[in-house]
Amino acid sequence: MKNPFAIKPEQIADEIYDFNRKLAAGVGTLAELGEVEVGTSPREPVYEEDKLVLYHYRPRRRRRNPVPLLIVYALVNRPYMADLEKGRSLIQGLLEAGQDVYLIDWGYPDAVDSDLSLDDYIIGYLDRCVDVVRRRHEVERINLLGICQGGTFSLCYTALCQDKIRNLITTVTPVDFHTRHDQLSHLARHVDIDQCVDAMGNVPGEMLNWMFLMLKPFRLMGRKYVDLVDILDDPERMRNFVRMEKWIFDSPAQAGRAFREFVADFYQDNKLIKGRIDIGGRTVDLENITVPVLNIYARDDHLVPPDASRALAGCVSSEDYSELEFPGGHIGLYVSARSQRLLPPAIGRWLDERSG
Amino acid sequence: MSRATNPFLDPDWLEIQRSYLQQLAAAGHTGDAHSGTGEPDWYRALQVWWQTVLDQAPADDMRVLLSNIFHQSQSFSTMSGEFSRLIAALSETGDGDWQKIFHQHIKAMKQQFSGDPAAGPGEQWNAMLQAWQQAGTATLPEELFGGLNGEGLCDMAERFLALTATTGPGGEYAAALQEGMRLWQGYRARCGQYFSVFRRLGVDALDRLERRVMELAAKDAQITSLRELYNLWVDCNEQVFAEHAASEEYARLYGDLLADYMAFRRQGRKLVDATLQQLDLPSRESLASVSRNQHELQRQLRQSLAQQEKTQAALESLQAELDELRRSLKQESRTARAAPRRRSVKKKRGGTGRRRDG
């Protein structure tokens, strides 16, 4: 066999020199970046309660879907996940597609929120936001779009309060938490969640980030920033990178009680798919869902594997159930250029066809 | 900051680096000049330079980003040192014995990863191991989740004992402190177990790297840069880790690591609460209890408001019904008032008739 190492010793010196030169030049680029803005689409707060704010985004089309759309994202993220920047914004895409968009900002829970339960979030905050949107538009039922854990909340809510929901869209939403390749669930099942919450009160966002990092530690802790050196001299690409970093690491703490319930009931006991989740004294039965459902999952998602999402097909009673596969990962679904081309128009069409 | 004003982009310094590295490469000892600390001199020089840059970073968030970049660059540089020794050895011996030399290098690296005493003190590998562990295990919970750690507990113990020396005996607190220290030691022992798994995986990853390089050679493919080799090594680590992370053994250890840390942390909270109570200050537990009560009251209030809204709606509906009934009644009475006249007319007529009939 021929020696595959086509590297000469003097070339190594050049390579290290070049690497350090880029690194040194990059310090200048970073210093010149200034404040990186996120979530800049025009919006107004229309309802506030505790730390929650419900926003209405300024419509972009004169002819709009008469049924408003409410977006519910995961408690671990910030709302700008759906509105990162111009050209990388699910919300902007949906506005362009003629939807009238609302979004719940859950805020940053602190010590006084540690006793907030899933009941409080799902049939409390979420239900009241739904009512606000219904009243503002004088409609009986609205469209609901859930993102990741927000999708799971949306499913629970629709199963309990279907008379207020016209169409349901779930994106990268875990339904079956015990699928074979679900690494996060595999690890979560061995965590003593009572002890965690008793020790921490609210669970800090850093802990969740650590758990996410530990799913791919070497790529993320050994290579990601080395690769970054290659684009350190490009301010625009660096600005995009910094935005993503901000999004990934801006993780609010999790209200202790809600987190305990979510990990124990959903991740550890997989009660959603077994029809044994209890919210506000009522059992969540996904079979109750008969409204049209569009279930969007990401083919290469390592946080919510496709089969964890696709399990929904066998759970709901909707005759109008469809799936959409996005060729990418969990994060790419919201921020990649491809998703901007594919998703908002597809969601817009699907909603328009069902909201007449 | 323009290139002209960027103090870190000093061509002279970079040129010195290049010249130094080239001299070492020419001597066949790339990166192998060592100081007494066991780290290559050029590596230490880079570390000093990076630290200087980091200290001058423009803003906090940028400092975090720069810190991440530098840490990973350290990992890259350290592995570059190791791989460059391999490249130098290969260039000295020619292509004939490359498999043997490559295998020897992999074997030496594996011995260091596994902590094999036969491999010698291995000081020169410390930096690499450190960098590798950093990549493999991120940081440990006590560094990440902030707040209390073992060293913090010792400080607190001293302060607490100084405080209680004047306020009375603190026997049960001292016992609680000892328990805290015991839990801390348990946690550190678990960290050791966790690291040893990663050491083992490091060895497996080097085996995988050797296999992957052989596969490339079989396909007549080439590795043309240090970065390519580094990336291949990182990929091998990730693959080996993914396979192990799917096992029950790893998940259990991961759970135990968190549980041990949380047990220690919970004990820390108890101690803090006990100290606060001693000072007649509200403890965290009492604040949590107030918070629970407040939430319960809020829930009840919202239920009452919702009930009130329903009652209000029912009342409004009843009111509307009542208004409607009143309107009907009014209409009816108006009709009724009009009716007697008609009836009297009818009566007249009828009376006439009845009388007529009668």
Chai-1 contact restraints between the chains, C-beta under 6 A:
chainA,res_idxA,chainB,res_idxB,connection_type,confidence,min_distance_angstrom,max_distance_angstrom,comment,restraint_id
A,M1,B,A217,contact,1.0,0.0,6.0,A-B,restraint_1
A,M1,B,A218,contact,1.0,0.0,6.0,A-B,restraint_2
A,N3,B,D95,contact,1.0,0.0,6.0,A-B,restraint_3
A,N3,B,W98,contact,1.0,0.0,6.0,A-B,restraint_4
A,P4,B,L216,contact,1.0,0.0,6.0,A-B,restraint_5
A,P4,B,A217,contact,1.0,0.0,6.0,A-B,restraint_6
A,P4,B,Q222,contact,1.0,0.0,6.0,A-B,restraint_7
A,P4,B,I223,contact,1.0,0.0,6.0,A-B,restraint_8
A,F5,B,L90,contact,1.0,0.0,6.0,A-B,restraint_9
A,F5,B,I223,contact,1.0,0.0,6.0,A-B,restraint_10
A,A6,B,Q222,contact,1.0,0.0,6.0,A-B,restraint_11
A,A6,B,T224,contact,1.0,0.0,6.0,A-B,restraint_12
A,I7,B,I87,contact,1.0,0.0,6.0,A-B,restraint_13
A,P9,B,A25,contact,1.0,0.0,6.0,A-B,restraint_14
A,P9,B,T30,contact,1.0,0.0,6.0,A-B,restraint_15
A,P9,B,I87,contact,1.0,0.0,6.0,A-B,restraint_16
A,P9,B,A88,contact,1.0,0.0,6.0,A-B,restraint_17
A,P9,B,S91,contact,1.0,0.0,6.0,A-B,restraint_18
A,E10,B,Q22,contact,1.0,0.0,6.0,A-B,restraint_19
A,E10,B,A25,contact,1.0,0.0,6.0,A-B,restraint_20
A,I12,B,T30,contact,1.0,0.0,6.0,A-B,restraint_21
A,I12,B,S84,contact,1.0,0.0,6.0,A-B,restraint_22
A,I12,B,L226,contact,1.0,0.0,6.0,A-B,restraint_23
A,A13,B,R18,contact,1.0,0.0,6.0,A-B,restraint_24
A,A13,B,L21,contact,1.0,0.0,6.0,A-B,restraint_25
A,A13,B,Q22,contact,1.0,0.0,6.0,A-B,restraint_26
A,A13,B,A25,contact,1.0,0.0,6.0,A-B,restraint_27
A,E15,B,S225,contact,1.0,0.0,6.0,A-B,restraint_28
A,E15,B,L226,contact,1.0,0.0,6.0,A-B,restraint_29
A,I16,B,L21,contact,1.0,0.0,6.0,A-B,restraint_30
A,Y17,B,Q17,contact,1.0,0.0,6.0,A-B,restraint_31
A,Y17,B,R18,contact,1.0,0.0,6.0,A-B,restraint_32
A,R21,B,L14,contact,1.0,0.0,6.0,A-B,restraint_33
A,A24,B,F8,contact,1.0,0.0,6.0,A-B,restraint_34
A,A24,B,L9,contact,1.0,0.0,6.0,A-B,restraint_35
A,A25,B,L9,contact,1.0,0.0,6.0,A-B,restraint_36
A,V27,B,F8,contact,1.0,0.0,6.0,A-B,restraint_37
A,V27,B,V53,contact,1.0,0.0,6.0,A-B,restraint_38
A,G28,B,M1,contact,1.0,0.0,6.0,A-B,restraint_39
A,G28,B,N6,contact,1.0,0.0,6.0,A-B,restraint_40
A,L30,B,M62,contact,1.0,0.0,6.0,A-B,restraint_41
A,A31,B,M1,contact,1.0,0.0,6.0,A-B,restraint_42
A,A31,B,P58,contact,1.0,0.0,6.0,A-B,restraint_43
A,E32,B,M1,contact,1.0,0.0,6.0,A-B,restraint_44
A,V112,B,S291,contact,1.0,0.0,6.0,A-B,restraint_45
A,D115,B,S291,contact,1.0,0.0,6.0,A-B,restraint_46
A,D115,B,R292,contact,1.0,0.0,6.0,A-B,restraint_47
A,D115,B,H295,contact,1.0,0.0,6.0,A-B,restraint_48
A,H186,B,A251,contact,1.0,0.0,6.0,A-B,restraint_49
A,L187,B,A251,contact,1.0,0.0,6.0,A-B,restraint_50
A,L187,B,Y254,contact,1.0,0.0,6.0,A-B,restraint_51
A,H190,B,A251,contact,1.0,0.0,6.0,A-B,restraint_52
A,H190,B,R252,contact,1.0,0.0,6.0,A-B,restraint_53
A,H190,B,G255,contact,1.0,0.0,6.0,A-B,restraint_54
A,V191,B,G255,contact,1.0,0.0,6.0,A-B,restraint_55
A,V191,B,L258,contact,1.0,0.0,6.0,A-B,restraint_56
A,D192,B,A259,contact,1.0,0.0,6.0,A-B,restraint_57
A,Q195,B,A259,contact,1.0,0.0,6.0,A-B,restraint_58
A,Q195,B,M262,contact,1.0,0.0,6.0,A-B,restraint_59
A,C196,B,M262,contact,1.0,0.0,6.0,A-B,restraint_60
A,D198,B,R266,contact,1.0,0.0,6.0,A-B,restraint_61
A,A199,B,M262,contact,1.0,0.0,6.0,A-B,restraint_62
A,A199,B,R265,contact,1.0,0.0,6.0,A-B,restraint_63
A,A199,B,R266,contact,1.0,0.0,6.0,A-B,restraint_64
A,P204,B,F145,contact,1.0,0.0,6.0,A-B,restraint_65
A,E206,B,L144,contact,1.0,0.0,6.0,A-B,restraint_66
A,E206,B,F145,contact,1.0,0.0,6.0,A-B,restraint_67
A,M207,B,F145,contact,1.0,0.0,6.0,A-B,restraint_68
A,W210,B,L144,contact,1.0,0.0,6.0,A-B,restraint_69
A,L213,B,A138,contact,1.0,0.0,6.0,A-B,restraint_70
A,P217,B,G136,contact,1.0,0.0,6.0,A-B,restraint_71
A,P217,B,A138,contact,1.0,0.0,6.0,A-B,restraint_72
A,F218,B,A135,contact,1.0,0.0,6.0,A-B,restraint_73
A,F218,B,V234,contact,1.0,0.0,6.0,A-B,restraint_74
A,F218,B,N237,contact,1.0,0.0,6.0,A-B,restraint_75
A,F218,B,E238,contact,1.0,0.0,6.0,A-B,restraint_76
A,R219,B,E238,contact,1.0,0.0,6.0,A-B,restraint_77
A,M221,B,A135,contact,1.0,0.0,6.0,A-B,restraint_78
A,M221,B,A138,contact,1.0,0.0,6.0,A-B,restraint_79
A,G222,B,S75,contact,1.0,0.0,6.0,A-B,restraint_80
A,G222,B,A135,contact,1.0,0.0,6.0,A-B,restraint_81
A,G222,B,V234,contact,1.0,0.0,6.0,A-B,restraint_82
A,R223,B,V234,contact,1.0,0.0,6.0,A-B,restraint_83
A,Y225,B,N68,contact,1.0,0.0,6.0,A-B,restraint_84
A,Y225,B,I69,contact,1.0,0.0,6.0,A-B,restraint_85
A,Y225,B,Q72,contact,1.0,0.0,6.0,A-B,restraint_86
A,V226,B,Q72,contact,1.0,0.0,6.0,A-B,restraint_87
A,V226,B,F76,contact,1.0,0.0,6.0,A-B,restraint_88
